[in-house]
Amino acid sequence: MSYTEEERIKAKRRALYILAQRDHSAKELYDKLIKNYPPELCELTVEIMKDFGYLDEEKYSKKLYRYYMNKGWGKSRIRFELKRRGLSEGLIALCEEEYDNEDYIEEIISLINKKYINKLDFSDYGSVQRVTAALARRGFSYDDIKTAMRRVREECDDENDDYEFYE
């Protein structure tokens, strides 16, 4: 279908306005445009935004991935959110490659020390399970949680040993 020059200009202006607010994926931009314009015009406008470099999904996915990592989210939850935003498996995999497993373990340790250390009692199985479940809901893998919990427990044991030594 053919669109008038005026319709194309309006769609492009709307897309530029949306992208000026924040970065978006192609799917997000399309979903916003479809509210006011026909599907073919929306697709055309999204392609134009890509061609001119106003829509860079690789940059957007890396920025978003880092944001969610800093927010304390685990790999599976981040993956789900990026998919929900319409980013491809390839881009998600590219982001995951940039952050090795150690980044997640350090993130979990930091989160435990910041948010859960007062609720964590290693002699109480229920306490450990509650903290483990909370971390799993954030999207961290069980193996990463287990490794991080082991390190935190070792740190706590070391601190307790030092404390007893000085008594």
N, C-alpha and C positions, 0 to 999 in steps of 0.2 A: 504494500500500500504506500502511496505517496503522501507526504506531508508538506504543508506549506512551509515556506521559509520562516514565517512567524512562529509556527508551532515548534519547529526545531530550535529556534533561538530561545523560546521560553523554556523548553526542556533543558537546554544547555545551561541557561542561567540558573535554573532551579538546582541542577546538579552541582554547579560551581558553588552556589550558596550552601548546599548541604556539606560539600567537601571542605568549605572554609571553616565550618564549625569544628570538625575533627576528621581524622582519616576514617575511611570506611572500606569494607570489602565490596567487590562487584555485586554480590548478592544483597548486601545491606543497601547499597545505593539504588539498585533496581527495585527493591521492596519499598523504598521511600518514593521513588518516582512513579511507580505503578498506581499510586493513590490518585494521581492527577492526569496521567497520560496513558495512551494505548501501549500494549506490550511491545510491539515492534519499535515504536519510538523510544521506549525505555532501553531496549537492547542496543539500539543504535547510539543513544546518548552515552550509555556505559562504555561502549567500544571507543567512542570519541574521547572520553575522559582517560581511558587507558592509553590511547594513541598519543595524547598530548602529555602523558606522564602525571596527570593529576590523580590517578588511581594506581597506586603501587602496592599490590597485595603482599609482595615479599617483605617490603619494609614494614607494612602494617602488621603482618603476622609476627615478625620478630619483636616489634615494639609491644604488641599485645601479650606475647608469650612472656617476655621479661616482666611486664607489669603484673601479670598473674603470679609469676614466681615470687616477686617481691611481696605480693599480697599474702603469701604463705600457702598457695595452692599447689597440689601435687600434679604429677604428670597426667594422670587419667582425667582429672577434672579440667585441667587446662585444655587437653585434647578435645574433650567434649565441648567446651565453650568455643574453641576455634572452629570446630565443625559446625556448631550451631550458627556461627556467623558466616558460614558459607566458604570457608577457606579450604583449599584442597589438601588431600592426604600428603601430597608431595611437599607442600609448604610446611605442613605440620611436622613432617619427618625432618625437614631441613632445620627447623627450630629446635627439635629434640636433639639433633646431632650436636648442636652448639653447646648444650649443657649436659655434661656427663653425669653419671650416677652420683659422684661425690658432691656435686652441687646440691642435689636433693637431700643427701644425708646431712650435710652441713645446715641446710635450711630447716630440716626436721629438728636437729639438735638445738638450733637457735630458737625455734618455735616452742620446744619443750621448756627450755630455760626461761623463756619470756612469759609463756602463758600457762603452762601446765605443771611446772616444778612443784608448786605448793599443793597440788592435788595428787601428786605422784608419790606413792609409798611402795617401794619395791618388795616389801615383805607382805603386802596385801595384793593378792592376785586380782581382785575386783578393781582395784585402783589402776593397776597396769592395763587391764582390759578396757577400762573406760577411756584412758588416754590413747590407747592404741586405736580404739574405735573412732575417737574424735579425729585423730590424724588420718585414718582411712577415709573418713567422710570428706576430708579436705583433698583427697585424691592421691595420697601417697601409697606406694606399694607396700605390701606386708613385709617383704624382705628389707626394704629401705628403713621402714619403721623399726624392725627388729634390730638392725645394725645400729641405728641411732640410739635406741633405748639401751642397748648393750654399752655403748660409749658413755651415755649419760650415767648409767649405773656405775661404770668404772670410775668416772669422775667423782661421783658421790662417795664411793667407797674410799677413793684416795683422800678426799677431804675429811672423811670421818677418821681415817687412819691417822692423818696429820693431827687432827684435833685430839685424839686419844693420846698421841705421842707427847703432846705438850702438857697434858694434865699432870 
